[in-house]
């Protein structure tokens, strides 16, 4: 795993008594590589650990190659800094990098000293329940079975400490646990890289959608302004036509008063011309009204299109925010990389960072959804400390299996675009009758699934989720297809 970092300050030598020979410069020899180094190499060839099989082993009783995965998996760097302050190791607490803190504690664990004793007490206190659970094992086979069960359930930290210090843990058991932890770190690193790539792609798509939406909104605003200006001009023309009608009426009154006047013929001719002009103006007015109605209809359609684009943009934003929250730990894990691109501690990454959603071990049932995205759904649920089961929504799985899955689940997520009508209706009725949290999402994308997980894991929403609820609170239409 990790190599111990040479060149650390010798101010902590009183805390690690006996780790460095008196005749060797402390600044040139890593902690714990003194007289005991050769003994550890010989112990690795032995059939039993230094602690024997009577009682549980302590941290400094274990082989030194196990110290790195134990400290890196079971404790965070903040915990190590706190323990350093507690025992008075100020120089260690002021170490510039997390890596130096980690390797310092790994080196100190080889011997019994103030730092290793503090780590031993902290691990015993924190994982007392796991230690009690593994104490029931009466053989190496039973101990290995408990370890495999804990590994499958995602309870790695406490189980790893309990199995490595168990009195019946032989070389085979500890080597198996060591190998599982080593490979698990590689799997976690690969998953985080995939999530980061998906997040980068989603961000680019969101930026493109935002740009297109802003461009479309500006174009619609310009078209709307032009139409409003044209409507204003038409209204002015209509007002002018009304004035012409009033003049026409006045002229007719004058004609009636002048019927016997010699100028009647000339006036009648003039009236005929005015009537023709009035008829022509009336046709123009009708045409103007038709154009005004068409423009108003186009304006309403444009406003509806803007509302639809805004809703789509808001949906994309919510999906991206959910993905960012789910993979928040990935950004910090990506920062823990060596200069050559390899992850520090051969892929050992910290878990339980602040801001990551926590499903508290609940079982999440996915009814329907795309089969090619099922592994992505499961990965997101596991990263939120949950367990996922899936029913394909009526493609191959029976309805009896759906009823059993609904009864065993703690919460349900149902994508409406990839599920049968029968499975969709039965899921809604069951969750409404039992008051079980159920999030209905409009699409089966990874972003929509992540947003549903956010609603299930967010404490303020957990109390409000009693029965089926659609994302954003709006009521969704029925399913659009089978899974």
TANORKA-V396251 format. One line per field, one symbol per residue. ss: DSSP state (H for helix, E for strand, L for the rest). psi: psi as a letter, one per 20 degrees, with the letter a starting at -180 (. if undefined). burial: I if it has 24 or more other ideal C-beta (glycine too) atoms within 12 Angstrom, else O. A space follows every 50 residues. Layout:
ss = ???
psi = ???
burial = ???
This chain:
ss = LLLLLLLLLHHHHHHLLLLLLLLLLLLLLLLLLLLLHHHHHHHLLLLLLL LLLLLLLLHHHLLHHHHHHHHHHHLLHHHHHHHHHHHLLHHHHLLLLHHH HHHHHHHHLLLLLHHHHHHHHHHHHHLHHHHHHHLLLLLHHHHHHHHHHH HHHLLHHHHHHHHHLLLLLLHHHHHHHHHHHHHHHHHHHHHHHHHHHHHH HHHHHHHHHHHHHHHHHHHHHHHHHHHHHHHHHHHHHHHHHHHHHHHHHH HHHHHHHLLLLLLHHHHHHHHHHHHHHHHHHHHHHHHHHHHHHHHHHHHH HHHHHHHHHHHHHHHHHHHHHHHHHHLHHHHHHHHLELLLLLEHHHHLLL LLLLLLLLLLLLEEEEELLLHHHHHHHHHHHHHLLLEEEEELLLLLLLHH HHHHHHHHLLEEEEELLLELHHHHHHHHHHHHHHLLEEEEELLLLHHHHH HHHHHHHLHHHHHHLLLEEEHHHLLLLLLLELL
psi = dqqporjqqjijhhimpihpqhjqphiipqqjkciighhhhhhiiriqrh iajorqqrgiirqhiihghgghgiqrhhhghghghhjjmhhhhjphqhgh gghghgghihroagghgggggghgghkhghghgiiipjrhghghggghgh hhijmggghggghhjqhjoahgghhggggggghhhgggggghgghhghgg ghgghghgggggggghggghgghggghhghggghhhhghghhhhgghggh hhhhghhkhjqhjgghhhghggghgghhgghgghgghhgghggghhghgg hgghhgggggghghgggggghgghhhkhhhhhhhimqrhjiqqqkljoqq rkqqipqoikjqpppoobrphijhhhghggghijlrppqppjjjghqrhh hgghghhiqhqppopijlqqhghgghgggghghikppoppqhrkrhghhh hghghhioghhhhhnnappqpiiqpqrrqirr.
burial = IIOIIOOIOOOIIOIIOOIIOOOOOIOOIIIIIIOIIOOIOOIOOOOIII IOOOOIIIIIIIIIIIIIIIIIIIIIIOIIIOIIOOIOIOIIIOIOOIII IIIIIIIIIIIIIIIIIIIIOIIIOOIOOIIOIIOOIOOIOOIIOIIOOI IOOIIIIIIIIIIIIIIIIIIOIIIIIIOIIIOIIOOIIOIIIOIIOIIO OIOOOIOOIOOOIOOOOOOIOOOIOOIOOOIOOIOOOIOOIOOIOOOIOO IOOOIOOOOOOOOOOOOOOOIOOIOOOIOOIOOOIOOIOOOIOOIOOOIO OIOOOIOOIOOOIOIIIIIIIIIIIIIIIIIOIOOIOOOOOOIIIIIIII IIIOOIIIIOOIIIIIIIIIIOIIOIIIIIIIIIIIIIIIIIIIIOIOOO OIOOIIOOIIIIIIIIIIIIOIIIIIIIOIIOOOOIIIIIIIIIIIIIII IIIIIIIIOOOOOOIOOIIIIOOOOIOOIOOII
